[in-house]
C-alpha cells in the first residue's frame, strides 16, 4: 500500500517539475530551452547537434567525432587555446561526446560567466578554423583514442564486433570513431565540408539550466545567435535495417585475460510505444545489486559483472546485455541462463508488486536527476534534438504508470527472442598476443612546442576575489560521545537528500602483504547483515530509487546515498547496518575474493593499470610494500583478517556522516543519535595511514612489454607535499598550470601541439605528511620516448623559469571560479563537508585556502616547483606494446 501511495505522490510531482522549462525558437531555426534553477550560483550550457555516426558516408566514417575534436581548436576571433583559457579562467569545466545520433557539447560555469558559454558556442557554430595543420595534429590524437578505446580495449573491441554483426546495412553498425584507415585519411577539405553541412542553427538545440532569469538570458541568446545564418542541414539517412530472422554469432580473440560476451536484440526507436516496457525490462535485469543479473549471475560467481540497456535512439537500435566472466568462465552456461530468463519474461507476467517497485524506482531516480543541472540540461537538449520533444525521457517515465505485466511480456516476446539475437564472444589470449604492430610515422614533425599565447586574455580583478561565503555556511553539527561527527545542511530546493559517510578504513592502513584487504573488507560489508542477505540488504534502498556506494580510498573508506528526502530514515538505517552490523559471512568473503581476483586480471589488461602498479612499486623502498593488490596478496586474506580489519578501523572516533538536502537538522541529528550512539570504539589506538617509505635512489625506470598492445602508458612520479604541508597550496596551483586539462602546459605541448597523446596530465595525491606527484599519458608505443621527453622538458621548464604573470592569474581565477561550481549539487556539498572534516580542516577551509591562492606570486610557484621538480632523476613506468628496440629505454638525465 505504501508503494502505491508513493507512486501517486511521485506522479503528481513529476509534471510540476517539468513544466518549469520553456522552449523558444529563433528566426534562424535555433531551438533554445531554458530552465531556471536557483539553488546554486551556477549555470549549464548544453548544445546538441543532430549529427552522428548515422549521418556518415563509408568514406568518412568517424567524421562526426573528428569534427567534435575540431570544435575545440579555435576560430578567427578566438585563437587556439583561448577556449580552454576562458573555461579555466571562469573556473568551469567543459566536455563533449559523439554518438550514433547526436554530437553534444556542454559547459558548467559560475552563473555570472554564462555569457562566455554563449559567446563560445555562437562563435564555433559557424566559425571553426579547421586548417590543415590542426587536422594533421588532431588525426594523431583521435588515432590514439581509437587504440585506447577499441584496439587495446577488450570491451571496446567486442562492442565493435557485435555492432558490425548486428547491423548489416544501417550505419549504426559502424564505429562512431571510424576505422584506422578513415582517421588517417581525414583532411581539412572533407572536415570543413562535413562541418558546414551539419553545424548550423536549424540543426541545433541549446539548453540552458541555472541560477538566471530567463528573459535576461534569452536577450543574450538573441544577441549571440540571432544573426547567424539559417540553412538546411545535411541529409538524414534513409537506410532501414532488414529484419533479423536468425541467430548470429561473432567470435574474436584478444590479448586480454577475461572472457566476455555481448547479447544484442533489435528494438524499436526511442519514441516507439514499447520503449517504456523495454526500459522496465532493462531495469529489472540490471538496475542495482538487487537486480536479476546481479543476484543470479554475479552473486553466484558465473560472471564478475553484467549490465543491460536499451538504446532507444532516433532509429531502431539494440537491447544489449553484457557479461564479463572470471578466467576460464563458462560463456555458454552464462548465455543459456540469460536466454532462459528472457524466455520466462516473454511467457510469464511479472508480479504486480515487482512492477510497482520498478515504477517507483524509475520515478524516484528521475526526480533525483532533476537536482543536477548538468543532467537536466543534457537530457532536455538531447531529447529535443532527437525527438522534437524536450520531455521525451519524462514521458517515458510517466508512461510506465500504464505499462502492464502483459505489455512487458509482449515486448519481451516480440523484441528479445533469442532466435533473433546476435551473440559476440571474446576469447582471451592473455599475454600471448602478436607483435605490437608496424611502427608508424609521428603525427607531426618533432619540433620545439610553441609557447602558449595569452595575448588578449582578460582576467579582471574581481575574478581574483575569494567569495565571502563558505560552502559550509549554515551547516549544523553534532559530535556524539563516541566521537562520531554529524553535519547537516538544510536546503528545500529539491525533495531529495544526499548522505555521505566516511570511516578510517583506507588502503594505506592495511598490511601491504595483504594488499587489497581494505577493498575486500568494504565489499564484504556490503553483502548484508545477519538478518538481511545480500539481495535483501540492497533491495531495501533500490526499491526506493536509491543505491548505496561504499569504497576504500587511500586514507578512508567513503560511501554515499542520494534518495528522496522522505526516505532518509531508510538510508540512515542502511548506513548504520553497514557500519555496525555487517555479517562478514565466509561465503560472502569467498565471492568477494573471486571478484577481486577477476579485477586483478582485468587491471592486467590495461596499460594504465600495469604502468600504475609498477610506478607504485618504484615509489616504495621495498616493492613488496607498495600496497599493490595481486593474486598472491588476495590469497593471504582470510575471514579473520577481514574481521580484524573491520574491528580496528570501522570506528566512530574518526567517522563522519553528512546530510544535505530537504531535511530538518534536528530530526537528522536525533536519528543519528538513536542509530549510532551505541557504536563503540576499539581499545587499540587508531593507526595512521602512511605511504610506504620512498626509495633512497633519486630515480629508476621500469618498462614492461604487453604483447598485442599498440599503445603504451607512460607514468612519471616522485615524492610531493602532504596536505598539511605549507607547500600544498602553492604546489596545487603549480600543478594546475602544469598538467590540469588540455589547456595546461602538458596538454598544450604533448597533445595539442605534437598530437602525441589523447590522455595526458599531472596529479598530486596526498596524505597528511607526504604526497605523490606524477604525470601520465597514453601514446602509441613508438612515440613513448618523444612523449616522455616532452613531459620531462615541461618539468624542467616550470622548475627553472618563473611562470608568466597572466598564467598564474589564470590559475588563481580558475580556483576562485571553481568554488561556485564545486557546490552545484547536494552530493558535491556533502562531499566537501565530509572531506574537510576527515582531513581535520575547519569548515571554512575553502575560503581560507582561496585567500592563500590569490596571494601567490610567480616566485612562490617557482620556489615550490624547484623544491620538488628540480630532481636528478625521475621514477618512470612504461607499459604496453613496447618493441624490443624500445624496451631498454632510459630516462634522460638532467
QUISULRA-V729858 format. One record per pair of residues at least 24 apart in sequence whose C-alpha atoms are under 7 Angstrom apart, sorted by the first residue. I is the first residue (numbers start at 1). J is the second residue. D is the distance in whole Angstrom. If there is no record, write none. Layout:
((I | J | D) (I | J | D))
//
This chain:
((3 | 356 | 7) (7 | 360 | 6) (10 | 363 | 7) (26 | 226 | 6) (28 | 201 | 6) (28 | 202 | 6) (28 | 226 | 7) (28 | 229 | 7) (28 | 230 | 5) (29 | 201 | 6) (29 | 202 | 4) (29 | 230 | 7) (30 | 201 | 4) (30 | 202 | 5) (30 | 204 | 6) (30 | 205 | 6) (31 | 204 | 7) (31 | 205 | 5) (31 | 206 | 6) (32 | 205 | 6) (32 | 206 | 5) (32 | 207 | 6) (33 | 206 | 6) (33 | 207 | 5) (33 | 208 | 6) (34 | 207 | 6) (34 | 208 | 5) (34 | 209 | 6) (34 | 214 | 7) (35 | 208 | 6) (35 | 209 | 5) (35 | 210 | 7) (36 | 209 | 6) (36 | 210 | 5) (36 | 211 | 6) (36 | 212 | 6) (36 | 213 | 7) (36 | 214 | 7) (37 | 209 | 6) (37 | 210 | 5) (37 | 211 | 5) (38 | 210 | 7) (38 | 211 | 4) (39 | 211 | 7) (39 | 493 | 6) (40 | 211 | 7) (40 | 823 | 7) (40 | 824 | 6) (41 | 110 | 6) (41 | 111 | 5) (41 | 211 | 6) (41 | 820 | 6) (42 | 109 | 6) (42 | 110 | 4) (42 | 111 | 4) (42 | 210 | 6) (42 | 211 | 6) (42 | 820 | 7) (42 | 821 | 6) (42 | 824 | 7) (43 | 108 | 6) (43 | 109 | 6) (43 | 110 | 6) (43 | 111 | 5) (43 | 114 | 6) (43 | 209 | 6) (43 | 210 | 4) (43 | 211 | 6) (44 | 107 | 6) (44 | 108 | 4) (44 | 109 | 6) (44 | 208 | 6) (44 | 209 | 5) (44 | 210 | 6) (44 | 373 | 6) (44 | 374 | 6) (44 | 377 | 7) (45 | 106 | 5) (45 | 107 | 5) (45 | 108 | 7) (45 | 117 | 7) (45 | 207 | 6) (45 | 208 | 5) (45 | 209 | 7) (45 | 377 | 7) (46 | 104 | 7) (46 | 105 | 6) (46 | 106 | 4) (46 | 107 | 7) (46 | 206 | 6) (46 | 207 | 5) (46 | 208 | 7) (46 | 377 | 6) (46 | 378 | 6) (46 | 381 | 7) (47 | 104 | 6) (47 | 105 | 5) (47 | 106 | 6) (47 | 204 | 7) (47 | 205 | 5) (47 | 206 | 4) (47 | 207 | 6) (47 | 381 | 6) (48 | 102 | 6) (48 | 103 | 6) (48 | 104 | 4) (48 | 105 | 7) (48 | 204 | 6) (48 | 205 | 5) (48 | 206 | 7) (48 | 381 | 6) (48 | 382 | 6) (48 | 385 | 6) (49 | 102 | 6) (49 | 103 | 5) (49 | 104 | 6) (49 | 203 | 6) (49 | 204 | 4) (49 | 205 | 7) (49 | 385 | 7) (50 | 101 | 6) (50 | 102 | 5) (50 | 103 | 7) (50 | 203 | 6) (50 | 204 | 7) (50 | 385 | 6) (50 | 386 | 7) (51 | 101 | 6) (51 | 102 | 5) (51 | 103 | 6) (51 | 198 | 7) (52 | 98 | 6) (52 | 99 | 6) (52 | 100 | 5) (52 | 101 | 5) (52 | 102 | 5) (52 | 103 | 6) (53 | 99 | 6) (53 | 100 | 4) (53 | 101 | 6) (53 | 171 | 7) (53 | 172 | 7) (53 | 176 | 5) (54 | 100 | 5) (54 | 101 | 6) (54 | 171 | 5) (54 | 172 | 6) (54 | 237 | 7) (55 | 236 | 6) (55 | 237 | 6) (59 | 182 | 7) (60 | 182 | 6) (61 | 178 | 5) (61 | 182 | 6) (62 | 176 | 5) (62 | 177 | 4) (62 | 178 | 4) (63 | 191 | 7) (64 | 98 | 7) (65 | 98 | 5) (65 | 176 | 7) (65 | 177 | 6) (67 | 191 | 7) (67 | 195 | 7) (70 | 130 | 7) (71 | 124 | 6) (71 | 128 | 6) (74 | 128 | 6) (74 | 129 | 6) (75 | 124 | 6) (75 | 127 | 5) (75 | 128 | 5) (75 | 129 | 5) (76 | 129 | 6) (81 | 743 | 6) (84 | 743 | 5) (85 | 743 | 6) (88 | 810 | 7) (88 | 814 | 5) (89 | 810 | 5) (89 | 811 | 7) (89 | 813 | 5) (89 | 814 | 5) (90 | 813 | 7) (90 | 814 | 6) (90 | 817 | 5) (91 | 813 | 7) (91 | 814 | 4) (91 | 815 | 6) (91 | 816 | 7) (91 | 817 | 4) (91 | 818 | 4) (92 | 817 | 7) (92 | 818 | 6) (92 | 821 | 7) (99 | 176 | 7) (100 | 172 | 6) (100 | 176 | 6) (101 | 313 | 7) (101 | 314 | 7) (109 | 821 | 6) (110 | 817 | 6) (110 | 820 | 6) (110 | 821 | 6) (111 | 210 | 7) (111 | 211 | 6) (118 | 221 | 7) (118 | 224 | 7) (119 | 224 | 6) (122 | 224 | 6) (122 | 225 | 6) (125 | 199 | 6) (125 | 200 | 6) (126 | 199 | 7) (126 | 200 | 7) (130 | 188 | 6) (130 | 192 | 6) (131 | 188 | 6) (132 | 187 | 7) (132 | 188 | 5) (135 | 187 | 6) (135 | 188 | 6) (136 | 443 | 7) (137 | 443 | 6) (137 | 444 | 6) (137 | 753 | 7) (137 | 754 | 6) (137 | 755 | 5) (138 | 755 | 6) (139 | 183 | 6) (139 | 184 | 6) (140 | 443 | 5) (140 | 755 | 5) (140 | 756 | 7) (141 | 751 | 7) (141 | 755 | 5) (141 | 756 | 6) (141 | 757 | 6) (141 | 758 | 5) (142 | 758 | 7) (143 | 180 | 7) (143 | 183 | 6) (144 | 757 | 6) (144 | 758 | 6) (144 | 779 | 6) (144 | 780 | 7) (145 | 758 | 6) (146 | 177 | 7) (147 | 710 | 7) (147 | 711 | 7) (148 | 711 | 7) (152 | 709 | 6) (152 | 710 | 7) (154 | 254 | 7) (154 | 256 | 7) (158 | 424 | 7) (158 | 426 | 6) (161 | 424 | 7) (162 | 250 | 7) (162 | 424 | 5) (165 | 250 | 7) (166 | 422 | 6) (167 | 241 | 7) (169 | 241 | 6) (170 | 239 | 6) (170 | 240 | 6) (170 | 241 | 5) (197 | 233 | 5) (197 | 234 | 5) (198 | 233 | 5) (198 | 234 | 5) (200 | 230 | 7) (200 | 231 | 7) (200 | 233 | 7) (201 | 230 | 6) (202 | 230 | 6) (202 | 231 | 7) (202 | 232 | 7) (203 | 233 | 6) (204 | 385 | 7) (205 | 381 | 6) (205 | 384 | 7) (205 | 385 | 6) (206 | 381 | 6) (207 | 377 | 5) (207 | 380 | 7) (207 | 381 | 5) (208 | 377 | 6) (209 | 373 | 6) (209 | 377 | 6) (210 | 373 | 7) (244 | 420 | 6) (245 | 420 | 5) (246 | 419 | 6) (246 | 420 | 5) (247 | 419 | 5) (247 | 420 | 5) (247 | 421 | 5) (247 | 422 | 6) (248 | 421 | 6) (248 | 422 | 5) (248 | 423 | 6) (249 | 422 | 6) (249 | 423 | 5) (249 | 424 | 6) (250 | 423 | 6) (250 | 424 | 5) (250 | 425 | 6) (251 | 424 | 6) (251 | 425 | 5) (251 | 426 | 6) (252 | 425 | 6) (252 | 426 | 5) (252 | 427 | 6) (253 | 426 | 6) (253 | 427 | 5) (253 | 428 | 6) (253 | 429 | 7) (254 | 426 | 7) (254 | 427 | 6) (254 | 428 | 5) (254 | 429 | 6) (255 | 428 | 6) (255 | 429 | 5) (255 | 430 | 5) (255 | 431 | 6) (255 | 432 | 7) (255 | 433 | 5) (255 | 708 | 6) (256 | 428 | 5) (256 | 429 | 6) (256 | 430 | 5) (256 | 431 | 7) (256 | 605 | 5) (257 | 327 | 7) (257 | 428 | 5) (257 | 429 | 7) (257 | 430 | 5) (257 | 601 | 6) (257 | 602 | 7) (257 | 605 | 6) (258 | 324 | 7) (258 | 325 | 6) (258 | 326 | 6) (258 | 327 | 5) (258 | 428 | 6) (258 | 601 | 7) (258 | 602 | 7) (259 | 324 | 6) (259 | 325 | 5) (259 | 326 | 7) (259 | 327 | 7) (259 | 329 | 7) (259 | 426 | 6) (259 | 427 | 5) (259 | 428 | 6) (260 | 323 | 6) (260 | 324 | 5) (260 | 325 | 6) (260 | 425 | 6) (260 | 426 | 5) (261 | 322 | 6) (261 | 323 | 5) (261 | 324 | 7) (261 | 424 | 6) (261 | 425 | 4) (261 | 426 | 6) (262 | 320 | 7) (262 | 321 | 6) (262 | 322 | 4) (262 | 323 | 6) (262 | 423 | 6) (262 | 424 | 5) (262 | 425 | 7) (263 | 320 | 6) (263 | 321 | 5) (263 | 322 | 6) (263 | 421 | 7) (263 | 422 | 6) (263 | 423 | 5) (263 | 424 | 6) (264 | 318 | 6) (264 | 319 | 6) (264 | 320 | 5) (264 | 321 | 6) (264 | 421 | 6) (264 | 422 | 5) (264 | 423 | 6) (265 | 318 | 5) (265 | 319 | 5) (265 | 320 | 7) (265 | 415 | 7) (265 | 416 | 6) (265 | 420 | 7) (265 | 421 | 5) (265 | 422 | 7) (266 | 317 | 6) (266 | 318 | 5) (266 | 319 | 6) (266 | 415 | 6) (267 | 316 | 6) (267 | 317 | 5) (267 | 318 | 5) (267 | 319 | 6) (267 | 415 | 6) (268 | 312 | 7) (268 | 316 | 4) (268 | 317 | 6) (269 | 312 | 5) (269 | 313 | 5) (269 | 314 | 6) (269 | 315 | 5) (269 | 316 | 4) (269 | 317 | 6) (270 | 312 | 4) (270 | 313 | 5) (270 | 314 | 6) (274 | 411 | 6) (275 | 312 | 7) (276 | 396 | 5) (276 | 399 | 7) (276 | 400 | 6) (277 | 403 | 6) (277 | 407 | 7) (277 | 408 | 5) (277 | 411 | 7) (278 | 310 | 7) (278 | 411 | 7) (279 | 310 | 6) (280 | 358 | 7) (282 | 308 | 5) (282 | 309 | 5) (282 | 310 | 7) (288 | 542 | 7) (288 | 547 | 7) (289 | 535 | 7) (289 | 538 | 6) (290 | 535 | 5) (290 | 538 | 6) (290 | 539 | 5) (295 | 535 | 7) (301 | 591 | 7) (302 | 329 | 7) (302 | 334 | 7) (304 | 595 | 6) (304 | 598 | 7) (314 | 386 | 6) (326 | 598 | 6) (339 | 418 | 6) (342 | 412 | 7) (342 | 416 | 7) (345 | 409 | 6) (345 | 412 | 6) (346 | 409 | 4) (346 | 410 | 6) (346 | 412 | 5) (346 | 413 | 5) (347 | 409 | 6) (348 | 409 | 7) (349 | 405 | 5) (349 | 406 | 6) (349 | 409 | 6) (350 | 405 | 6) (357 | 543 | 5) (359 | 400 | 6) (359 | 401 | 7) (360 | 543 | 7) (360 | 544 | 6) (360 | 545 | 7) (361 | 542 | 7) (361 | 543 | 5) (361 | 544 | 5) (361 | 545 | 4) (362 | 397 | 7) (362 | 545 | 6) (363 | 397 | 6) (364 | 544 | 7) (364 | 545 | 5) (364 | 564 | 7) (365 | 545 | 5) (368 | 496 | 7) (368 | 563 | 7) (371 | 494 | 6) (371 | 825 | 7) (372 | 825 | 6) (431 | 706 | 7) (431 | 707 | 6) (432 | 707 | 7) (433 | 707 | 5) (433 | 708 | 4) (434 | 707 | 6) (434 | 708 | 5) (435 | 707 | 6) (435 | 708 | 5) (436 | 707 | 6) (436 | 708 | 5) (436 | 709 | 5) (436 | 710 | 5) (436 | 881 | 5) (436 | 883 | 7) (437 | 710 | 6) (439 | 782 | 6) (443 | 755 | 6) (444 | 754 | 6) (444 | 755 | 7) (449 | 749 | 6) (449 | 753 | 6) (463 | 813 | 6) (464 | 812 | 7) (464 | 813 | 5) (464 | 816 | 6) (464 | 854 | 6) (466 | 816 | 6) (466 | 847 | 7) (466 | 850 | 6) (466 | 851 | 6) (467 | 847 | 7) (470 | 844 | 5) (470 | 846 | 6) (470 | 847 | 6) (471 | 823 | 7) (471 | 829 | 7) (472 | 833 | 7) (472 | 843 | 6) (472 | 844 | 6) (476 | 665 | 7) (480 | 677 | 7) (482 | 652 | 6) (482 | 653 | 6) (482 | 677 | 7) (482 | 680 | 7) (482 | 681 | 7) (483 | 652 | 6) (483 | 653 | 4) (483 | 654 | 7) (484 | 652 | 5) (484 | 653 | 5) (484 | 654 | 7) (484 | 655 | 5) (484 | 656 | 6) (485 | 655 | 7) (485 | 656 | 5) (485 | 657 | 6) (486 | 656 | 6) (486 | 657 | 5) (486 | 658 | 6) (487 | 657 | 6) (487 | 658 | 5) (487 | 659 | 6) (488 | 658 | 6) (488 | 659 | 5) (488 | 660 | 6) (488 | 665 | 6) (489 | 659 | 6) (489 | 660 | 5) (489 | 661 | 7) (490 | 660 | 6) (490 | 661 | 5) (490 | 662 | 6) (490 | 663 | 6) (490 | 664 | 7) (490 | 665 | 7) (491 | 661 | 5) (491 | 662 | 5) (492 | 661 | 6) (492 | 662 | 4) (493 | 662 | 7) (494 | 662 | 6) (495 | 564 | 6) (495 | 565 | 6) (495 | 662 | 6) (496 | 563 | 6) (496 | 564 | 4) (496 | 565 | 4) (496 | 661 | 6) (496 | 662 | 6) (497 | 562 | 6) (497 | 563 | 6) (497 | 564 | 6) (497 | 565 | 5) (497 | 568 | 7) (497 | 659 | 7) (497 | 660 | 6) (497 | 661 | 4) (497 | 662 | 6) (498 | 561 | 6) (498 | 562 | 4) (498 | 563 | 7) (498 | 659 | 6) (498 | 660 | 5) (498 | 661 | 6) (498 | 826 | 6) (498 | 827 | 5) (498 | 830 | 7) (499 | 560 | 6) (499 | 561 | 5) (499 | 562 | 6) (499 | 658 | 6) (499 | 659 | 4) (499 | 660 | 7) (499 | 830 | 7) (500 | 559 | 6) (500 | 560 | 4) (500 | 561 | 7) (500 | 657 | 6) (500 | 658 | 5) (500 | 659 | 7) (500 | 830 | 6) (500 | 831 | 7) (501 | 558 | 6) (501 | 559 | 5) (501 | 560 | 6) (501 | 656 | 5) (501 | 657 | 4) (501 | 658 | 6) (501 | 834 | 7) (502 | 556 | 6) (502 | 557 | 6) (502 | 558 | 4) (502 | 559 | 6) (502 | 655 | 5) (502 | 656 | 5) (502 | 657 | 7) (503 | 556 | 6) (503 | 557 | 5) (503 | 558 | 7) (503 | 650 | 6) (503 | 651 | 7) (503 | 654 | 6) (503 | 655 | 5) (503 | 656 | 7) (504 | 555 | 6) (504 | 556 | 4) (504 | 557 | 6) (504 | 649 | 6) (504 | 650 | 6) (504 | 654 | 6) (504 | 655 | 7) (505 | 552 | 7) (505 | 555 | 7) (505 | 556 | 5) (505 | 557 | 5) (505 | 649 | 5) (505 | 650 | 6) (506 | 552 | 5) (506 | 553 | 5) (506 | 554 | 5) (506 | 555 | 4) (506 | 556 | 4) (506 | 557 | 5) (507 | 552 | 7) (507 | 553 | 6) (507 | 554 | 5) (507 | 555 | 6) (508 | 554 | 6) (508 | 555 | 6) (508 | 689 | 5) (508 | 690 | 6) (508 | 691 | 6) (509 | 687 | 7) (509 | 688 | 7) (509 | 689 | 5) (512 | 625 | 5) (512 | 626 | 7) (512 | 627 | 5) (513 | 625 | 7) (513 | 633 | 6) (514 | 633 | 5) (514 | 634 | 6) (514 | 636 | 6) (514 | 637 | 6) (515 | 627 | 5) (515 | 628 | 6) (515 | 629 | 5) (515 | 633 | 6) (516 | 629 | 5) (516 | 634 | 7) (517 | 637 | 7) (517 | 642 | 7) (518 | 552 | 6) (519 | 551 | 7) (519 | 552 | 6) (520 | 592 | 6) (520 | 593 | 7) (521 | 642 | 5) (521 | 646 | 7) (522 | 550 | 7) (522 | 551 | 6) (522 | 552 | 7) (523 | 592 | 7) (524 | 584 | 6) (524 | 588 | 6) (524 | 589 | 6) (524 | 592 | 6) (525 | 578 | 6) (525 | 582 | 5) (525 | 583 | 7) (525 | 584 | 6) (526 | 578 | 7) (527 | 588 | 7) (528 | 582 | 6) (528 | 583 | 6) (529 | 577 | 7) (529 | 581 | 6) (529 | 582 | 5) (529 | 583 | 4) (530 | 583 | 5) (541 | 571 | 7) (555 | 689 | 6) (565 | 662 | 6) (565 | 663 | 6) (576 | 675 | 6) (576 | 676 | 7) (579 | 650 | 7) (580 | 679 | 7) (586 | 639 | 6) (589 | 639 | 7) (593 | 634 | 7) (597 | 631 | 6) (600 | 630 | 6) (600 | 631 | 7) (607 | 712 | 6) (607 | 713 | 5) (607 | 879 | 5) (607 | 880 | 5) (608 | 713 | 5) (610 | 879 | 6) (611 | 713 | 6) (611 | 714 | 7) (611 | 715 | 7) (611 | 877 | 5) (611 | 878 | 6) (611 | 879 | 5) (614 | 877 | 6) (615 | 876 | 7) (615 | 877 | 5) (618 | 700 | 7) (618 | 875 | 6) (619 | 694 | 6) (619 | 695 | 6) (620 | 692 | 6) (620 | 693 | 6) (620 | 694 | 5) (620 | 695 | 5) (621 | 693 | 5) (621 | 694 | 5) (621 | 695 | 4) (621 | 696 | 7) (625 | 692 | 6) (626 | 692 | 6) (648 | 682 | 6) (651 | 681 | 5) (652 | 679 | 7) (652 | 681 | 6) (653 | 681 | 7) (656 | 834 | 6) (657 | 834 | 7) (658 | 830 | 6) (658 | 834 | 6) (659 | 830 | 6) (660 | 826 | 6) (660 | 830 | 6) (661 | 826 | 6) (698 | 872 | 6) (698 | 873 | 5) (698 | 874 | 7) (699 | 873 | 5) (699 | 874 | 4) (699 | 875 | 5) (700 | 874 | 6) (700 | 875 | 5) (700 | 876 | 6) (701 | 875 | 6) (701 | 876 | 5) (701 | 877 | 6) (701 | 890 | 7) (701 | 891 | 7) (702 | 876 | 6) (702 | 877 | 5) (702 | 878 | 6) (703 | 877 | 6) (703 | 878 | 5) (703 | 879 | 6) (703 | 887 | 6) (704 | 878 | 6) (704 | 879 | 5) (704 | 880 | 7) (705 | 879 | 6) (705 | 880 | 5) (705 | 881 | 6) (705 | 882 | 5) (706 | 879 | 7) (706 | 880 | 5) (706 | 881 | 5) (707 | 881 | 6) (708 | 881 | 6) (709 | 880 | 6) (709 | 881 | 4) (710 | 780 | 6) (710 | 781 | 6) (710 | 881 | 5) (711 | 778 | 7) (711 | 779 | 5) (711 | 780 | 4) (711 | 781 | 5) (711 | 880 | 6) (711 | 881 | 6) (712 | 778 | 6) (712 | 779 | 5) (712 | 780 | 6) (712 | 781 | 5) (712 | 784 | 7) (712 | 878 | 7) (712 | 879 | 5) (712 | 880 | 4) (712 | 881 | 6) (713 | 777 | 6) (713 | 778 | 4) (713 | 779 | 7) (713 | 878 | 6) (713 | 879 | 5) (713 | 880 | 6) (714 | 776 | 6) (714 | 777 | 5) (714 | 778 | 6) (714 | 788 | 7) (714 | 877 | 6) (714 | 878 | 5) (714 | 879 | 7) (715 | 774 | 7) (715 | 775 | 6) (715 | 776 | 4) (715 | 777 | 7) (715 | 876 | 6) (715 | 877 | 5) (715 | 878 | 6) (716 | 774 | 5) (716 | 775 | 5) (716 | 776 | 6) (716 | 874 | 7) (716 | 875 | 6) (716 | 876 | 5) (716 | 877 | 6) (717 | 773 | 6) (717 | 774 | 4) (717 | 775 | 7) (717 | 874 | 6) (717 | 875 | 5) (717 | 876 | 6) (718 | 772 | 6) (718 | 773 | 5) (718 | 774 | 6) (718 | 874 | 6) (718 | 875 | 6) (719 | 771 | 6) (719 | 772 | 5) (719 | 773 | 6) (720 | 770 | 6) (720 | 771 | 4) (720 | 772 | 5) (720 | 773 | 5) (720 | 868 | 6) (721 | 766 | 7) (721 | 770 | 5) (721 | 771 | 5) (722 | 766 | 5) (722 | 767 | 5) (722 | 768 | 5) (722 | 769 | 4) (722 | 770 | 4) (722 | 771 | 5) (723 | 766 | 6) (723 | 767 | 6) (723 | 768 | 5) (723 | 769 | 7) (724 | 768 | 5) (724 | 769 | 6) (725 | 769 | 7) (727 | 864 | 7) (729 | 853 | 7) (730 | 860 | 7) (730 | 861 | 6) (730 | 864 | 7) (731 | 864 | 6) (731 | 865 | 7) (733 | 811 | 6) (734 | 861 | 6) (734 | 865 | 7) (735 | 762 | 7) (735 | 763 | 7) (736 | 811 | 7) (737 | 811 | 6) (746 | 791 | 7) (746 | 794 | 7) (750 | 787 | 7) (750 | 790 | 7) (756 | 783 | 7) (756 | 787 | 6) (781 | 880 | 7) (781 | 881 | 6) (781 | 882 | 5) (795 | 869 | 6) (796 | 870 | 7) (798 | 862 | 7) (798 | 865 | 7) (799 | 862 | 6) (799 | 865 | 5) (799 | 866 | 4) (799 | 869 | 6) (799 | 870 | 6) (800 | 866 | 7) (801 | 862 | 7) (802 | 858 | 6) (802 | 859 | 6) (802 | 862 | 5) (803 | 858 | 6) (805 | 858 | 7) (808 | 858 | 7) (812 | 853 | 6) (812 | 854 | 6) (816 | 850 | 7))
//
